[in-house]
């Protein structure tokens, strides 16, 4: 092992048996959980004060008090997240709150956090982060506790051109959100941070509003602010079980007694998975702990407290000033998961065993970026566990398994930076019962059963932890924990050259490689080379697109969420009339398209519904709606048990047959399918159960998801492989080919069809995205009807628009991928939500929502057709603006 001699000559260590590095000073390091950490730790000692002693003194009132017999909300976890949730609930008027901590406040993972408030995040994560930075400096005046907040700014350096492209894209987005930032040249990096090496850089991103905070003090400030407002905090109280009754939370059992409550909030950090198992039913909290490393140095010449947080993602490291020296850590590419079999008891204020060999690659990059550290002494090497999730987004919201059970955990090392915003969002969520606007990416309902496996999580977090710094390209797929769920035709698709993506654990063919092309994507076991421009799969997807436009394509869509809803009498009709904005009392055999809306008129689901019998419906929706869709259906079930729901997602495979020759193919399959040019026997939006080939009970439906002529075939899993092979046999005469999801995406873009998850979410109404034809305002009362009636009268304040880029060079310009700012007359009026190349239109297509904010107040004004058709729009891609033609409706193809 090669270590820099000068640095480690000043670090009091000796090498011992087992090739391990040990401290040889008077204090020994903590060995995992074997010894209690009783010596003062440099992360706790600031300005001569031991923060653990301070927290003990401040929290003396929280220990030994009798527990109340009941509370409105009980929060488990006294780290920074739990204290923030308590603080914000009380701030919003809910003061009957009890917070329980099994040890002492911040004793889990909060205490050893580095305290960097610098994150490259967007959307609601950015909103929570920005709110936190506003909150932290204000807490001292409110609580008389100094949080240690200091606005130092942050500098993100780039070693590659692609990293700079990513920075430019990020700068576009956060500037549109009102965040101040600048792109700087390599030579100007030293203006902000004179100790950084710059000769190998391509540039950097400077964010002046970022800063630093002392995690333990921040926790104490939030806790004190909560108690001043009436919250009760009890330390040394462990939750043993979450009590339930009548299908919801009723209380909490602790080692000190029971507390009745209406709501329980799991804020236990890396313990959240285990706490989720302490209820009936259990609650999925898919996170896993990993070892996380950093060092703390003695003072370094030239360092001062105003230095910004420095991050070098290409070197997997970060550095922040601390007491004249630096805290230096990273998110290493090779990860060490820990505690797969459970967290040791009484793991409080403890660290894990040091591992210098593992830290070595990150350390070398730290020394490369900040050469001044080569002469620094090391005070401490910390290895503390942090929890990470399966997709690197926090886990927040109400558990689908158990009403009244909320979760705020899995902060992926961003808990300190975003704790204020997390507490605010969670408080709003708990009080209203519904997710706040934009919370879709955080919602716990995005996970299914397959994400709960400890083995799955252990494998996946090895990939997600480095994603803090790994350069992520558009349409990049996870490579770990794959092939969890596959359809019966998966082996044939794999043999045919399918390049798979994954959603909700299901393998889905994104596109098919050409075995004769010699392209580098033939190694299906690895990721294709990322790009922000024209992708390597462009030609392959174009071929699939043309198949759908000229002949017939076949696509495996088995991952779609599928539910059966039925009753003995007509109760199911009444039930679905309440949930759906479209008319569901249609003739048996009809397929209808409808949204399921919330009380604000926004989409909770966008689905196709087939009426199989008078009291039996089949619901189909996005793959990501397996849990969300089920929870929404279950939440509104009549209490008398008259309506029954069954999740049949894994019972039926789904094949999409589409293209102009699809009718000819379908007509050749069975005598029962007679589809002439007038659709007399099988008109559009019709469902029939039939036998095709040797496969019985096939639910054939005449619609597609892309705007092209097509049929969806829902097949019992055991017959799917046979039917796929039969379709191929019969389809050769009609030019049948496999197609993947990318081709379907490009087809729907040209037809201007919004997609749930990408374009549609709980903050979008049907009137805002041209789905008026699927709303029947004059039918029986449905959820969201009042909001839509009001919106129809007043007008919409955001509008779904198609943009065609006028001056974009397909080969040389960077592509739009979704998430680009939409400009009109020198101001940002929206963001794109979907984007891709139109193979027929021969232009880049962007779909997105446009608003018209009042210049004085910033409030959204009613969007008129004239505003769209006469506006001068641009789409900004990585700093460059492209003029765009706006269309309310797609062109005729």
C-alpha positions in Angstrom: 0.0 0.0 0.0 1.4 3.4 -1.0 0.7 6.2 1.4 2.0 9.7 1.3 5.0 9.6 3.7 4.8 13.2 5.0 1.1 12.9 6.0 1.3 9.6 7.8 4.6 10.4 9.4 2.6 12.9 11.4 -0.2 10.5 12.2 0.5 8.6 15.4 -0.1 5.1 14.2 1.7 1.8 13.9 1.0 -1.2 11.7 0.2 -4.4 13.4 -0.7 -8.0 12.7 -3.4 -8.5 10.1 -2.1 -5.6 8.1 -4.4 -3.2 10.0 -3.6 0.3 11.1 -4.1 1.2 14.7 -3.8 4.4 16.7 -0.8 4.5 19.0 -1.8 7.6 20.9 -3.3 7.5 24.3 -6.9 7.0 23.0 -7.8 3.8 21.2 -10.3 3.7 18.4 -13.7 2.2 18.9 -14.0 -1.4 17.5 -17.5 -1.6 16.0 -19.9 -2.1 18.9 -17.5 -3.9 21.3 -16.6 -1.0 23.5 -18.5 2.0 24.8 -17.2 5.3 23.4 -16.6 7.2 26.6 -13.6 9.4 25.6 -14.3 12.9 24.3 -14.4 12.8 20.5 -13.1 15.6 18.3 -16.4 15.7 16.4 -18.1 16.5 19.7 -15.5 18.9 21.0 -15.8 22.4 19.6 -14.4 25.5 21.3 -13.4 23.3 24.3 -16.9 22.0 25.0 -17.8 18.3 24.9 -21.1 18.3 23.0 -22.1 15.0 24.5 -21.9 16.5 28.0 -23.8 19.5 26.8 -26.6 17.4 25.3 -26.8 15.4 28.5 -27.2 18.5 30.6 -29.7 20.0 28.2 -31.6 16.8 28.0 -31.7 16.0 31.7 -35.3 17.0 31.8 -36.1 14.4 29.1 -35.0 11.4 31.1 -37.1 9.6 33.8 -40.3 11.5 33.3 -43.5 9.5 33.3 -44.9 8.8 29.8 -48.3 10.3 28.9 -51.0 7.7 28.4 -52.0 9.2 25.0 -50.9 11.7 22.4 -52.0 12.7 19.0 -48.6 11.9 17.4 -45.8 9.7 18.7 -42.4 10.1 17.0 -39.7 7.4 17.3 -36.2 8.6 16.9 -34.4 11.6 18.5 -32.0 12.4 15.7 -32.1 15.5 13.6 -35.0 14.2 11.5 -37.2 13.2 14.4 -36.6 16.5 16.2 -37.3 18.4 13.0 -40.6 16.6 12.5 -41.6 17.3 16.1 -40.6 21.0 15.8 -42.6 21.5 12.6 -45.7 19.7 13.8 -45.7 22.0 16.8 -45.0 25.0 14.6 -48.1 24.2 12.5 -50.3 23.9 15.6 -50.1 20.2 16.5 -48.5 20.3 19.9 -49.9 17.1 21.4 -46.7 15.3 20.2 -44.4 12.9 22.1 -40.9 12.1 20.8 -39.2 8.9 22.0 -35.5 8.2 21.8 -34.1 4.9 22.9 -30.8 6.5 23.9 -30.0 10.2 23.9 -30.8 12.8 21.3 -28.6 12.5 18.3 -26.8 9.4 19.6 -27.4 7.2 16.5 -25.9 8.6 13.3 -26.6 12.3 13.6 -23.7 12.9 16.0 -21.0 11.8 13.7 -22.3 13.5 10.5 -19.9 15.9 8.8 -22.3 18.8 8.8 -21.9 19.8 5.1 -24.9 21.7 3.8 -24.0 21.4 0.1 -26.1 19.1 -2.2 -26.4 18.8 -6.0 -30.2 18.1 -5.9 -33.2 19.3 -7.7 -37.0 19.3 -7.4 -38.5 18.8 -3.9 -35.1 17.7 -2.6 -33.8 21.2 -3.6 -36.8 22.8 -2.0 -36.3 21.0 1.3 -32.6 21.9 1.2 -33.2 25.6 0.5 -35.8 25.8 3.3 -33.3 24.2 5.7 -30.6 26.8 4.9 -33.1 29.5 5.7 -34.3 27.8 8.9 -30.9 27.0 10.5 -29.6 30.5 11.1 -33.0 31.6 12.5 -33.1 28.9 15.2 -30.6 30.6 17.5 -32.8 33.6 18.0 -35.8 31.4 18.7 -34.1 28.8 21.0 -30.9 30.5 22.2 -29.0 27.5 20.9 -26.3 28.1 18.3 -26.6 25.6 15.4 -23.1 26.3 14.2 -24.6 27.5 10.9 -22.1 29.3 8.6 -22.8 30.3 5.1 -19.5 29.5 3.4 -20.7 28.6 -0.1 -19.7 25.4 -1.9 -17.5 24.7 -4.9 -18.0 21.6 -7.0 -15.0 21.0 -9.3 -15.0 19.0 -12.6 -12.3 17.0 -14.1 -14.1 16.1 -17.3 -16.2 17.8 -20.0 -19.2 15.6 -19.2 -19.1 16.6 -15.6 -19.2 20.3 -16.7 -22.2 19.5 -18.9 -23.9 18.0 -15.8 -23.1 21.1 -13.9 -24.5 23.3 -16.6 -27.7 21.3 -16.7 -28.0 21.5 -12.9 -27.3 25.2 -12.9 -30.1 25.7 -15.4 -32.5 24.0 -13.1 -31.6 25.5 -9.8 -31.4 29.0 -11.2 -35.0 28.5 -12.5 -35.8 27.7 -8.9 -34.3 30.9 -7.7 -31.0 29.6 -6.4 -27.9 31.7 -7.0 -25.0 29.9 -8.7 -22.2 30.4 -11.1 -20.1 28.3 -13.5 -16.4 29.2 -13.1 -13.3 28.6 -15.0 -10.4 26.4 -13.6 -8.3 29.5 -12.9 -11.1 31.1 -11.0 -11.6 28.2 -8.6 -8.8 29.5 -6.4 -10.6 32.7 -6.0 -13.1 30.8 -3.9 -10.8 28.1 -2.5 -7.1 28.9 -2.7 -6.0 25.5 -1.4 -7.4 23.4 -4.2 -5.3 22.1 -7.1 -6.8 23.3 -10.4 -4.4 22.4 -13.2 -6.4 19.3 -14.1 -9.9 20.8 -13.9 -12.3 21.7 -16.7 -14.2 24.2 -14.5 -16.5 24.3 -11.4 -19.9 25.2 -10.1 -20.1 27.8 -7.3 -23.1 27.9 -5.0 -22.7 30.8 -2.6 -25.8 30.0 -0.4 -24.5 26.6 0.8 -22.8 26.3 4.2 -22.0 24.2 7.3 -23.7 23.4 10.5 -22.9 21.5 13.7 -25.2 18.4 13.7 -25.5 17.9 17.4 -26.2 21.5 18.1 -28.8 21.7 15.3 -30.6 18.7 16.8 -30.6 20.4 20.2 -32.0 23.6 18.7 -34.8 21.8 17.0 -35.6 19.8 20.1 -35.7 22.9 22.3 -37.8 24.7 19.8 -40.2 21.8 19.8 -40.4 21.6 23.6 -41.0 25.4 23.9 -44.0 24.8 21.7 -45.4 22.0 23.9 -43.8 18.8 22.5 -42.8 16.2 25.1 -39.4 14.5 24.6 -38.5 11.3 26.4 -35.0 9.8 26.3 -34.1 6.3 27.3 -37.4 5.0 26.1 -37.4 2.2 23.5 -40.3 1.4 21.1 -41.2 -2.3 21.3 -44.3 -2.4 19.1 -46.6 -0.2 17.1 -50.1 -1.1 18.2 -52.9 -1.4 15.6 -56.7 -1.9 15.6 -59.4 -1.6 13.0 -56.7 -1.5 10.3 -54.8 1.5 11.5 -52.3 2.8 14.2 -53.8 2.9 17.7 -50.8 3.3 19.9 -47.2 2.5 20.8 -45.8 0.0 23.3 -42.5 1.0 24.9 -40.3 -0.5 27.6 -41.8 2.1 29.9 -45.5 1.6 29.0 -48.1 2.1 26.3 -49.1 5.4 24.7 -52.3 5.6 22.7 -52.0 7.7 19.6 -53.5 8.5 16.2 -50.3 8.8 14.3 -46.9 7.1 14.6 -43.8 8.5 12.8 -40.8 6.3 12.3 -37.7 8.6 12.2 -35.3 6.0 13.5 -32.7 6.3 10.8 -30.7 3.1 10.2 -33.1 1.4 12.7 -36.1 2.2 10.5 -36.2 -1.2 8.7 -36.2 -3.0 12.1 -38.9 -0.7 13.6 -41.0 -1.4 10.5 -41.1 -5.0 11.5 -42.5 -4.2 14.9 -46.1 -3.8 13.8 -48.8 -6.0 12.3 -48.9 -5.7 9.4 -45.3 -4.9 9.0 -44.2 -1.8 7.2 -41.6 -1.8 4.3 -38.7 0.6 4.9 -36.1 -0.4 2.3 -32.8 1.0 3.6 -29.5 -0.5 4.6 -26.5 0.7 6.6 -23.1 1.2 5.0 -19.8 2.2 6.5 -19.0 5.8 5.9 -15.5 7.3 6.4 -13.8 10.6 7.0 -10.7 12.0 8.7 -10.3 15.2 10.7 -6.9 17.0 10.5 -5.0 19.3 12.7 -4.9 23.0 11.6 -3.7 23.5 8.0 -1.8 26.6 7.0 -4.0 28.8 4.8 -7.3 27.4 6.1 -9.9 29.6 7.6 -13.5 29.3 8.8 -14.9 31.1 5.7 -13.6 28.5 3.2 -16.4 26.9 1.2 -17.2 23.2 1.2 -15.2 21.7 -1.6 -16.5 18.7 -3.5 -14.6 16.7 -6.2 -17.1 14.2 -7.4 -14.7 12.7 -10.0 -12.4 11.9 -7.1 -15.2 10.8 -4.9 -14.3 13.2 -2.1 -15.4 16.3 -0.1 -13.6 18.7 2.2 -14.9 21.2 4.7 -13.0 23.4 7.1 -13.2 22.4 10.8 -11.4 24.3 13.6 -8.6 25.4 11.4 -8.2 22.0 9.8 -10.4 19.9 7.5 -13.0 17.2 7.6 -12.2 15.1 4.5 -14.4 12.2 3.4 -16.0 10.7 0.4 -18.5 8.4 -1.2 -16.2 5.7 -2.4 -17.0 3.5 -5.5 -16.4 0.3 -3.5 -18.9 0.1 -0.7 -19.0 -1.8 2.6 -22.6 -2.6 3.7 -22.9 -3.3 7.4 -25.6 -4.6 9.9 -27.3 -6.9 7.4 -28.2 -9.2 10.2 -29.3 -6.4 12.6 -27.8 -3.4 14.5 -26.1 -4.3 17.8 -28.1 -3.3 20.9 -27.3 0.0 22.6 -25.3 1.3 19.6 -25.1 4.8 20.9 -22.4 7.4 20.2 -20.3 4.5 18.7 -18.2 4.1 15.6 -17.2 1.1 13.5 -13.8 -0.4 13.1 -11.3 1.7 11.2 -10.3 0.5 7.7 -7.4 2.5 6.3 -6.9 0.2 3.4 -10.5 0.7 2.3 -10.2 4.5 2.7 -6.9 4.6 0.8 -8.3 5.3 -2.8 -10.4 8.2 -1.5 -7.5 9.5 0.6 -5.2 9.6 -2.4 -7.8 11.7 -4.3 -8.1 14.1 -1.3 -4.4 14.6 -1.2 -4.4 15.2 -5.0 -7.1 17.9 -4.8 -5.7 19.6 -1.7 -1.9 19.2 -1.6 -1.6 21.2 1.6 -3.0 18.2 3.5 0.1 16.2 2.8 1.8 17.9 5.7 -1.2 17.8 8.1 -1.5 15.7 11.2 -4.6 13.5 11.5 -6.6 13.9 14.7 -9.1 11.2 14.0 -10.3 8.7 11.5 -14.1 8.1 11.8 -16.0 5.2 10.4 -19.7 5.7 11.2 -22.7 3.9 9.7 -25.1 5.7 7.5 -28.3 4.3 5.9 -28.9 4.4 2.2 -32.0 3.5 0.2 -32.6 1.5 -3.0 -32.8 4.5 -5.2 -30.9 7.2 -3.3 -34.1 9.2 -2.5 -35.3 9.6 1.1 -38.2 7.4 2.3 -41.1 9.6 3.4 -44.8 9.5 3.8 -47.6 7.3 5.0 -47.1 3.6 4.8 -49.4 1.9 2.4 -49.7 -1.1 4.7 -51.0 0.8 7.7 -52.9 4.1 7.9 -51.5 6.4 10.5 -48.0 5.0 10.2 -45.6 7.6 8.7 -41.9 7.2 7.8 -39.1 9.7 7.4 -35.8 7.8 7.1 -33.1 6.9 4.6 -31.6 10.3 4.1 -28.6 8.9 2.2 -26.1 11.1 4.1 -28.2 14.2 3.3 -30.1 14.3 6.6 -28.3 17.2 8.1 -28.5 19.4 5.0 -32.2 18.8 4.4 -33.6 18.1 7.9 -35.5 21.3 8.2 -37.3 20.8 4.9 -37.9 17.1 5.7 -39.6 18.1 9.0 -41.7 20.7 7.2 -42.8 18.3 4.4 -43.6 15.5 6.9 -45.6 17.8 9.2 -47.7 19.0 6.2 -48.1 15.4 5.1 -49.2 14.1 8.6 -51.6 17.0 9.2 -53.3 16.9 5.7 -53.1 13.1 5.2 -51.9 13.7 1.6 -48.4 14.2 0.1 -47.4 17.9 -0.4 -46.9 19.0 -4.0 -43.8 17.5 -5.6 -43.4 14.7 -3.0 -43.9 12.0 -5.6 -40.1 11.0 -5.8 -40.0 10.6 -2.0 -43.2 8.7 -1.4 -42.7 5.4 0.4 -45.3 3.9 -1.9 -42.7 3.7 -4.7 -41.4 0.5 -3.1 -42.8 -3.1 -3.3 -42.2 -6.3 -1.5 -39.1 -7.1 -3.5 -37.4 -4.1 -2.1 -37.7 -5.3 1.5 -35.2 -8.2 1.2 -32.1 -7.6 3.2 -30.0 -9.4 0.5 -31.6 -7.2 -2.1 -30.8 -4.0 -0.1 -27.3 -5.1 0.7 -26.6 -5.5 -3.0 -28.3 -2.4 -4.2 -26.8 0.1 -1.7 -23.4 -0.9 -3.0 -24.5 0.9 -6.1 -26.5 3.8 -4.7 -24.0 5.2 -2.2 -21.4 6.0 -4.9 -24.2 7.7 -6.9 -23.6 10.8 -4.8 -20.6 11.3 -7.0 -20.8 8.9 -10.0 -21.7 10.9 -13.1 -25.3 9.9 -14.0 -26.4 10.1 -17.6 -29.9 10.2 -19.0 -31.8 6.9 -19.0 -29.2 5.3 -16.8 -30.4 2.0 -15.2 -29.4 0.3 -12.0 -27.1 -2.7 -12.6 -27.4 -4.3 -9.2 -30.1 -6.5 -7.6 -31.6 -7.2 -11.1 -33.7 -10.1 -12.5 -35.9 -10.0 -9.4 -39.1 -10.2 -11.4 -39.3 -11.4 -15.0 -42.1 -12.2 -17.4 -42.4 -15.7 -18.9 -41.1 -14.4 -22.2 -37.9 -12.9 -20.7 -35.6 -15.7 -21.9 -36.7 -15.3 -25.5 -36.4 -11.5 -25.3 -32.9 -11.8 -23.9 -32.0 -14.2 -26.7 -33.3 -11.7 -29.2 -30.9 -9.0 -27.9 -33.1 -7.1 -25.5 -31.4 -4.4 -23.5 -33.4 -4.4 -20.3 -34.3 -1.7 -17.9 -36.0 -2.2 -14.5 -39.1 -0.8 -12.8 -40.6 -2.0 -9.6 -38.3 -5.0 -9.8 -39.6 -6.0 -13.2 -37.2 -6.5 -16.1 -38.5 -4.6 -19.2 -37.0 -4.5 -22.7 -36.0 -0.9 -23.4 -34.7 -1.7 -26.9 -33.3 -4.5 -29.0 -29.7 -4.5 -30.3 -28.9 -5.5 -33.8 -26.6 -8.6 -33.7 -25.1 -7.6 -37.1 -24.3 -3.9 -36.2 -21.1 -4.4 -34.2 -22.3 -1.7 -31.8 -20.7 -1.6 -28.3 -24.0 -2.3 -26.6 -24.0 -6.0 -27.4 -22.5 -6.7 -23.9 -25.9 -6.8 -22.3 -24.5 -7.3 -18.8 -23.0 -3.8 -18.7 -24.3 -0.2 -19.0 -24.1 1.4 -22.5 -21.7 4.4 -22.7 -23.5 7.3 -21.3 -24.0 10.6 -23.2 -25.9 13.8 -23.0 -26.1 13.9 -26.7 -27.2 11.5 -29.5 -27.3 8.0 -27.8 -25.8 4.8 -29.1 -29.3 3.2 -29.3 -30.6 5.9 -31.7 -30.6 3.7 -34.8 -31.9 0.6 -33.0 -34.9 2.5 -31.6 -35.5 4.1 -35.0 -35.9 0.6 -36.5 -38.4 -0.4 -33.9 -40.3 2.9 -34.3 -40.6 2.3 -38.0 -41.9 -1.3 -37.4 -44.7 0.2 -35.4 -45.5 2.7 -38.1 -45.2 0.4 -41.1 -45.8 -3.2 -40.0 -46.5 -4.8 -36.6 -44.5 -4.7 -33.4 -44.8 -6.9 -30.3 -43.9 -5.6 -26.9 -43.8 -7.3 -23.5 -45.7 -5.0 -21.0 -46.2 -7.6 -18.2 -44.9 -5.2 -15.6 -48.0 -3.0 -15.8 -50.1 -2.8 -12.6 -53.3 -4.9 -12.8 -56.1 -5.0 -10.3 -59.5 -6.8 -10.3 -62.3 -5.1 -8.5 -65.7 -6.8 -8.0 -68.7 -7.1 -5.7 -71.7 -9.4 -5.3 -74.2 -6.7 -6.3 -73.7 -3.3 -8.0 -71.6 -1.9 -5.1 -68.5 -1.9 -7.3 -70.1 0.5 -9.8 -70.9 3.0 -7.0 -67.4 2.6 -5.6 -65.6 3.2 -9.0 -68.0 6.1 -9.9 -66.7 7.8 -6.7 -63.0 7.1 -7.6 -63.1 7.8 -11.4 -63.6 11.1 -13.2 -64.9 9.3 -16.2 -68.2 7.3 -16.5 -67.6 3.7 -15.5 -71.2 2.4 -15.8 -70.6 1.4 -19.4 -71.6 -1.7 -21.3 -69.9 -4.9 -20.4 -66.9 -5.4 -22.7 -66.0 -1.7 -22.8 -62.6 -0.4 -22.1 -62.5 3.2 -20.8 -59.7 5.6 -19.9 -60.0 7.5 -16.6 -58.1 9.4 -14.0 -58.4 8.7 -10.3 -58.1 12.1 -8.7 -57.5 13.6 -5.3 -59.6 16.3 -3.7 -57.5 19.0 -5.5 -58.3 17.4 -8.9 -54.8 16.0 -9.4 -54.0 12.6 -10.7 -53.5 9.8 -8.1 -53.7 7.3 -11.0 -54.2 7.3 -14.7 -55.6 4.0 -15.9 -57.5 1.9 -18.4 -60.5 0.1 -17.0 -62.2 -2.9 -18.7 -65.7 -3.9 -17.6 -65.6 -7.7 -17.6 -69.1 -8.2 -16.1 -71.8 -6.1 -14.4 -70.0 -6.4 -11.1 -66.4 -7.1 -12.2 -63.8 -4.6 -13.5 -60.1 -5.0 -14.6 -57.9 -2.0 -13.9 -54.6 -1.4 -15.7 -52.1 1.3 -14.9 -48.4 2.3 -14.9 -45.9 -0.2 -13.5 -45.0 2.2 -10.8 -48.6 2.2 -9.6 -48.5 -1.4 -8.2 -48.4 -0.1 -4.6 -49.7 3.4 -5.0 -52.7 2.2 -7.1 -53.5 -0.6 -4.6 -53.3 1.8 -1.7 -55.5 4.4 -3.3 -58.1 1.7 -4.1 -57.9 0.2 -0.7 -58.1 3.5 1.1 -61.5 4.2 -0.4 -63.1 0.8 0.0 -66.6 0.8 1.6 -66.3 -0.2 5.3 -69.0 -3.0 4.9 -66.6 -5.2 2.8 -69.0 -5.2 -0.1 -66.2 -4.5 -2.7 -63.1 -6.7 -3.1 -59.8 -5.8 -4.6 -57.2 -8.3 -5.9 -53.8 -7.4 -7.2 -53.3 -9.6 -10.3 -50.1 -7.9 -11.6 -48.1 -11.1 -11.4 -51.0 -13.4 -12.5 -51.2 -11.9 -16.0 -48.6 -11.3 -18.6 -49.3 -8.5 -21.0 -48.3 -8.3 -24.7 -48.9 -5.2 -26.8 -49.4 -5.8 -30.5 -49.3 -2.6 -32.4 -48.9 -1.1 -35.9 -50.9 -0.7 -39.1 -50.8 -4.4 -39.8 -51.8 -5.4 -36.3 -55.4 -5.8 -37.3 -54.4 -8.2 -40.1 -52.4 -10.3 -37.6 -55.2 -10.3 -35.0 -57.7 -11.3 -37.7 -55.6 -14.3 -38.6 -55.4 -15.6 -35.0 -58.8 -16.9 -34.3 -62.3 -17.0 -35.9 -63.6 -15.2 -32.8 -61.7 -12.1 -33.8 -63.2 -10.7 -37.0 -62.0 -7.2 -37.4 -62.9 -5.6 -40.7 -62.1 -2.0 -41.7 -65.4 -0.8 -40.1 -64.6 -2.4 -36.7 -68.0 -4.0 -36.6 -67.0 -7.0 -34.6 -64.1 -5.6 -32.5 -64.4 -1.8 -32.3 -61.8 0.3 -30.5 -61.9 0.3 -26.7 -63.4 -3.2 -26.5 -62.5 -6.1 -24.3 -63.2 -9.8 -25.0 -62.0 -13.0 -23.4 -61.0 -15.6 -25.9 -58.7 -18.4 -26.8 -55.7 -17.6 -29.1 -53.7 -20.5 -30.3 -53.8 -23.0 -27.4 -54.0 -20.2 -24.8 -57.5 -19.8 -23.2 -58.8 -17.0 -21.0 -56.9 -14.3 -23.0 -58.3 -10.8 -22.3 -57.9 -9.1 -25.7 -58.4 -5.3 -25.6 -58.4 -3.0 -28.7 -56.2 -0.1 -27.6 -52.5 0.7 -27.3 -50.5 3.1 -25.2 -48.7 5.0 -28.0 -51.4 6.5 -30.2 -50.9 3.8 -32.9 -53.5 1.1 -33.8 -53.0 -1.8 -31.4 -54.2 -4.5 -29.0 -53.3 -5.4 -25.5 -53.4 -9.1 -24.7 -53.6 -10.0 -21.0 -52.7 -13.7 -20.7 -52.6 -16.0 -17.7 -48.9 -16.3 -16.9 -48.8 -20.1 -17.7 -49.9 -19.5 -21.3 -47.8 -16.4 -22.0 -44.8 -18.1 -23.5 -46.9 -20.2 -25.8 -48.9 -17.2 -27.0 -45.8 -15.1 -27.6 -44.3 -17.8 -29.8 -47.6 -18.3 -31.6 -47.8 -14.5 -32.3 -44.3 -14.6 -33.7 -45.2 -17.6 -35.9 -48.3 -16.1 -37.3 -46.8 -12.6 -37.4 -43.9 -13.3 -39.7 -46.1 -12.8 -42.7 -46.9 -9.3 -41.5 -43.3 -8.2 -40.6 -43.6 -8.7 -36.9 -40.6 -7.5 -34.8 -39.8 -7.0 -31.1 -40.0 -3.5 -29.8 -39.1 -2.0 -26.5 -40.2 0.8 -24.2 -38.0 3.5 -25.9 -39.8 3.1 -29.2 -43.2 3.4 -27.4 -42.0 6.5 -25.7 -41.0 8.2 -29.0 -44.3 7.3 -30.5 -46.3 8.8 -27.6 -44.1 12.0 -27.7 -45.1 12.6 -31.3 -48.7 12.1 -30.4 -48.4 14.4 -27.4 -49.6 11.8 -24.9 -48.8 12.5 -21.3 -47.4 9.7 -19.2 -48.2 9.0 -15.6 -45.1 9.6 -13.4 -43.2 11.6 -16.1 -45.9 14.1 -16.9 -48.9 13.4 -14.8 -48.8 13.5 -11.0 -51.0 14.5 -8.0 -50.4 18.2 -8.8 -51.7 18.0 -12.4 -55.4 18.0 -13.3 -57.0 16.5 -16.5 -58.0 20.1 -17.6 -54.3 21.1 -17.5 -53.1 18.3 -19.9 -55.9 18.1 -22.5 -57.6 15.1 -20.9 -61.0 16.8 -20.8 -62.6 14.1 -22.9 -62.1 11.6 -20.0 -63.9 13.8 -17.5 -67.7 13.7 -17.0 -68.6 16.5 -14.7 -72.3 15.8 -14.9 -72.0 12.3 -13.5 -72.4 11.1 -9.9 -70.2 12.9 -7.4 -66.5 11.8 -7.7 -63.4 12.7 -5.8 -61.9 15.9 -7.2 -65.1 17.0 -8.9 -65.5 20.2 -7.0 -61.9 21.2 -7.8 -62.5 20.6 -11.5 -65.7 22.5 -11.6 -64.0 25.5 -10.0 -61.0 25.2 -12.4 -63.3 25.0 -15.4 -65.0 28.2 -14.3 -61.8 30.1 -13.5 -59.4 28.6 -16.0 -56.1 26.7 -15.7 -52.9 28.2 -14.4 -50.6 25.7 -16.0 -50.9 24.0 -19.4 -49.4 20.9 -20.9 -47.6 22.0 -24.2 -45.7 20.3 -27.0 -42.6 22.0 -28.1 -40.7 21.3 -31.4 -37.1 22.6 -31.3 -36.4 24.7 -34.4 -32.7 25.0 -34.6 -31.4 21.9 -32.9 -28.5 19.9 -34.5 -29.3 16.2 -34.0 -25.7 15.1 -34.3 -23.8 17.8 -32.5 -26.0 19.5 -30.0 -26.8 18.2 -26.6 -30.2 16.5 -26.4 -33.2 17.4 -24.2 -34.0 14.6 -21.8 -36.7 16.2 -19.6 -36.1 18.7 -16.8 -35.0 21.6 -19.0 -36.2 25.2 -18.3 -38.8 26.6 -20.6 -38.3 30.3 -21.3 -40.7 32.9 -22.7 -39.8 36.6 -23.2 -36.7 36.4 -21.0 -38.3 34.5 -18.0 -38.6 30.9 -17.0 -42.3 29.8 -17.3 -42.0 26.1 -16.8 -39.9 22.9 -17.1 -40.0 20.1 -19.6 -41.2 16.7 -18.3 -40.6 14.4 -21.2 -38.3 14.8 -24.2 -37.0 12.8 -27.2 -36.5 12.8 -30.9 -39.5 12.6 -33.3 -38.5 10.2 -36.0 -41.4 11.3 -38.2 -41.4 15.0 -37.4 -37.6 14.9 -37.6 -37.3 17.4 -34.7 -36.6 17.2 -31.0 -39.9 17.1 -29.0 -40.3 18.4 -25.5 -43.4 18.1 -23.5 -43.9 20.2 -20.4 -46.0 22.5 -18.3 -46.1 26.3 -18.9 -47.2 28.9 -16.4 -47.6 32.6 -16.7 -46.5 34.1 -13.4 -47.5 37.7 -12.6 -44.5 39.9 -12.9 -45.3 41.7 -9.7 -46.5 39.0 -7.4 -45.2 35.8 -9.0 -48.6 34.2 -8.7 -49.8 32.1 -11.6 -52.2 33.7 -14.0 -54.8 32.0 -16.2 -53.2 30.4 -19.2 -54.9 31.3 -22.5 -54.5 29.7 -25.9 -53.2 33.0 -27.2 -50.4 33.0 -24.6 -49.2 29.6 -25.9 -49.7 30.2 -29.6 -48.2 33.7 -29.7 -45.5 33.3 -27.2 -41.8 33.3 -28.1 -40.4 30.2 -26.4 -37.0 28.7 -25.8 -35.8 25.5 -24.3 -32.6 25.7 -22.4 -30.2 22.7 -22.6 -27.0 22.9 -20.5 -26.9 26.7 -20.8 -27.8 26.9 -24.5 -31.2 28.1 -25.6 -33.0 26.7 -28.6 -36.0 28.4 -30.1 -39.1 26.2 -29.9 -42.5 26.2 -31.6 -45.3 25.6 -29.1 -48.3 23.5 -29.9 -51.4 22.9 -27.9 -52.1 19.8 -29.9 -49.8 17.5 -31.8 -49.4 17.7 -35.6 -51.2 15.2 -37.7 -48.7 12.4 -38.6 
